[in-house]
Amino acid sequence: MAQDSEQEGRLTRVSAFVFLHTEHAVYAALGLLLAGTAILALIDATGLLFGAIRHLGGSGELLKIVDSLLFLLMLVEILHTVRVSMRSGRLTCEPFLIVGLIASIRRVLVITLQSSEVMHAPMTAEREALFRASMIELGVLSGLILTMVISIFLLHRARDDNEVAGKE
């Protein structure tokens, strides 16, 4: 009977070892893919910036640059979350709230630019419906952004050490 218990304990240790290393391997592969994607996004954003400088681009080009940079910021934040998860073995929610906040801000910028373009053109029934839908979406996004900011604030305040999530 003691031998069965010892064998079950050894099996548990071996399976925990295999699962832990498998998890780390998946995290490492995910980190490499995210890093590669982030580098490509940085190269793309740099190309967009130089193209806008050459042609003295308008608001459409500037929005593409800002959108690309915010996407890059989201990738870096997710990469940071993967790194922290590998080191600590814990998954924290604050980095995901930050990514959601950045994504919401990206969408607000896109909607704002699209709405300003709609306002400069003659108003038709279709444009008016698009404008109303955009305003509703902006309202929902504003509430979502406020909720995420409050959540980040409360998470930071509730933490004992008053450190930012993931700081080693």
C-alpha positions as CSV (number, residue, x, y, z in Angstrom):
1,M,0.0,0.0,0.0
2,A,2.8,2.4,0.8
3,Q,4.4,1.5,-2.5
4,D,1.2,2.4,-4.4
5,S,1.2,5.8,-2.6
6,E,4.9,6.4,-3.4
7,Q,4.3,5.5,-7.0
8,E,1.3,7.8,-7.3
9,G,3.4,10.6,-5.7
10,R,6.2,10.0,-8.2
11,L,3.7,10.0,-11.1
12,T,2.3,13.3,-9.8
13,R,5.7,14.8,-9.7
14,V,6.7,13.6,-13.2
15,S,3.4,14.8,-14.7
16,A,3.7,18.2,-13.0
17,F,7.3,18.5,-14.3
18,V,6.2,17.6,-17.9
19,F,3.2,20.0,-17.8
20,L,5.3,22.8,-16.4
21,H,8.0,22.5,-19.1
22,T,5.4,22.1,-21.8
23,E,3.7,25.3,-20.5
24,H,7.1,27.1,-20.6
25,A,7.8,25.9,-24.1
26,V,4.5,27.1,-25.3
27,Y,5.0,30.5,-23.6
28,A,8.5,30.7,-25.2
29,A,7.1,30.0,-28.7
30,L,4.3,32.5,-28.1
31,G,6.8,35.1,-27.0
32,L,9.0,34.5,-30.1
33,L,6.0,34.9,-32.4
34,L,4.8,38.0,-30.6
35,A,8.3,39.5,-30.7
36,G,8.5,38.8,-34.4
37,T,5.1,40.4,-35.0
38,A,6.1,43.4,-32.9
39,I,9.3,43.9,-35.0
40,L,7.3,43.7,-38.2
41,A,4.7,46.2,-36.8
42,L,7.6,48.6,-35.9
43,I,9.1,48.3,-39.4
44,D,5.6,49.0,-40.9
45,A,5.0,52.0,-38.6
46,T,8.4,53.4,-39.5
47,G,7.6,53.0,-43.2
48,L,4.2,54.7,-42.7
49,L,5.9,57.6,-40.9
50,F,8.5,58.1,-43.6
51,G,5.8,57.9,-46.3
52,A,3.7,60.5,-44.5
53,I,6.7,62.8,-44.1
54,R,7.6,62.5,-47.8
55,H,4.1,63.2,-49.0
56,L,3.1,65.5,-46.1
57,G,0.2,63.1,-45.4
58,G,-3.2,64.2,-44.2
59,S,-5.2,63.0,-41.3
60,G,-5.8,59.6,-42.9
61,E,-2.0,58.8,-43.0
62,L,-1.6,60.1,-39.5
63,L,-4.4,57.9,-38.2
64,K,-2.7,54.9,-39.8
65,I,0.6,55.7,-38.1
66,V,-1.1,56.2,-34.7
67,D,-3.1,53.1,-35.2
68,S,0.0,51.1,-36.1
69,L,1.9,52.5,-33.0
70,L,-1.0,51.7,-30.7
71,F,-1.2,48.1,-32.1
72,L,2.6,47.8,-31.5
73,L,2.0,49.0,-27.9
74,M,-0.6,46.3,-27.4
75,L,1.8,43.7,-28.7
76,V,4.5,44.8,-26.4
77,E,2.1,44.8,-23.4
78,I,1.0,41.2,-24.3
79,L,4.6,40.2,-24.7
80,H,5.3,41.7,-21.2
81,T,2.4,39.7,-19.8
82,V,3.8,36.4,-21.3
83,R,7.2,37.2,-19.9
84,V,5.8,37.9,-16.4
85,S,3.6,34.8,-16.6
86,M,6.6,32.6,-17.4
87,R,8.7,34.0,-14.5
88,S,6.0,34.1,-11.8
89,G,3.8,31.3,-12.9
90,R,0.8,33.6,-12.3
91,L,-1.5,35.4,-14.7
92,T,-2.4,39.0,-13.7
93,C,-5.4,40.8,-15.1
94,E,-4.0,44.4,-15.1
95,P,-2.0,43.9,-18.4
96,F,-5.1,42.7,-20.1
97,L,-7.0,45.7,-18.9
98,I,-4.3,47.9,-20.3
99,V,-4.4,46.1,-23.7
100,G,-8.2,46.5,-23.7
101,L,-7.8,50.2,-22.9
102,I,-5.4,50.7,-25.7
103,A,-7.6,48.9,-28.1
104,S,-10.6,51.0,-27.1
105,I,-8.6,54.2,-27.5
106,R,-7.6,53.0,-31.0
107,R,-11.2,52.5,-31.9
108,V,-12.2,55.9,-30.6
109,L,-9.5,57.5,-32.8
110,V,-10.8,55.6,-35.9
111,I,-14.4,56.5,-35.2
112,T,-13.5,60.2,-34.6
113,L,-11.7,60.5,-37.9
114,Q,-14.5,58.7,-39.8
115,S,-17.1,60.9,-38.2
116,S,-15.2,64.1,-39.1
117,E,-15.0,62.9,-42.7
118,V,-18.7,62.2,-42.7
119,M,-19.5,65.7,-41.4
120,H,-17.6,67.3,-44.3
121,A,-19.6,65.5,-47.0
122,P,-23.2,66.3,-47.9
123,M,-25.5,64.6,-45.4
124,T,-27.6,61.7,-46.8
125,A,-29.8,59.2,-44.9
126,E,-27.0,56.6,-45.1
127,R,-24.4,59.0,-43.8
128,E,-26.7,60.1,-41.0
129,A,-27.3,56.5,-39.9
130,L,-23.6,55.9,-40.0
131,F,-23.0,59.0,-37.9
132,R,-25.6,58.0,-35.3
133,A,-24.2,54.5,-35.0
134,S,-20.7,56.0,-34.6
135,M,-21.9,58.2,-31.8
136,I,-23.6,55.3,-30.0
137,E,-20.3,53.3,-30.4
138,L,-18.3,56.2,-29.0
139,G,-20.7,56.4,-26.0
140,V,-20.3,52.7,-25.3
141,L,-16.5,52.9,-25.8
142,S,-16.3,55.9,-23.4
143,G,-18.1,53.8,-20.7
144,L,-15.8,50.9,-21.4
145,I,-12.7,53.1,-21.1
146,L,-13.9,54.6,-17.9
147,T,-14.7,51.1,-16.5
148,M,-11.2,49.8,-17.4
149,V,-9.5,52.9,-15.9
150,I,-11.4,52.5,-12.7
151,S,-10.6,48.8,-12.6
152,I,-6.9,49.4,-13.1
153,F,-7.0,52.0,-10.4
154,L,-8.8,49.7,-8.0
155,L,-6.4,46.8,-8.8
156,H,-3.4,49.0,-8.2
157,R,-4.8,50.4,-5.0
158,A,-5.8,46.9,-3.6
159,R,-2.3,45.5,-4.1
160,D,-0.3,45.4,-0.9
161,D,3.0,46.5,-2.3
162,N,1.7,49.4,-4.5
163,E,3.8,48.1,-7.4
164,V,2.7,47.9,-11.0
165,A,1.5,44.5,-12.0
166,G,4.4,42.3,-13.3
167,K,7.2,44.3,-11.8
168,E,9.9,42.1,-10.6
